[in-house]
Each structure stands twice: as C-alpha cells, then as structure tokens.
Amino acid sequence: MTGPFLSLAQIRNRLILTARAVLRDHRAGPDGRCRVCRVLECRVATAARNVIDAASATCRPAEGRAAEQTRAHDATPRPAGTASATEPPLRAADEW
C-alpha cells in the first residue's frame, strides 16, 4: 500500500521489490515452464522483468543527469536578449 507521503524513489523501490518477489514465484522449473502458470513464456514474469528494466533505466547517477541537463540546456537556442534561469541577470551600463 502506498500513500501520498511516500517519495517517488520510495514508490519506485517498492515496485522493484514487488517485481523481484514475482520473479521468485514465477521462475522456470526444471522443465522450462513457470511453476505457477505452467506455461513456457510466463506473461507475469515478463511484466515483472519489464518493470525492473524500466526502473533501472530511469535510475542514473545524479552526476550524469546533471551533465545531460547542462548539455541539453546549452544546446537549446534562446531568442536574442534573453538569459537562462541559471545565468545572473544582466544590468544596464548606467547601473555600474
């Protein structure tokens, strides 16, 4: 059960833990079939793998994300005379 007080990281971690538990239950037996569903290609196990893959794809190091955001920010063309949110505002020459 998730509540509004959980962070996105906590919700993501709970999804991963649930997907791992599903994979433990729905692993292939000696005959190659799912132990619960008794089919060769278990849809439940496939969905659990997809959840883990999606969660690991969104979990990148913070340094990598910051560098990518900086590169994307620098590559974005801006109209002349406008500054980005991270640049200090320019003062007029008479304010010096």
Buried (B, 14 or more C-beta within 10 A) or exposed (E): EEEEEEEEEEEBBEBBEEBEEBBEBBEEEEEEBBBBBEEEEBEBBEEBBEBBEBBEEEEEEEEEEEEEEEEEEEEEEEEEEEEEEEEEEEEEEEEE
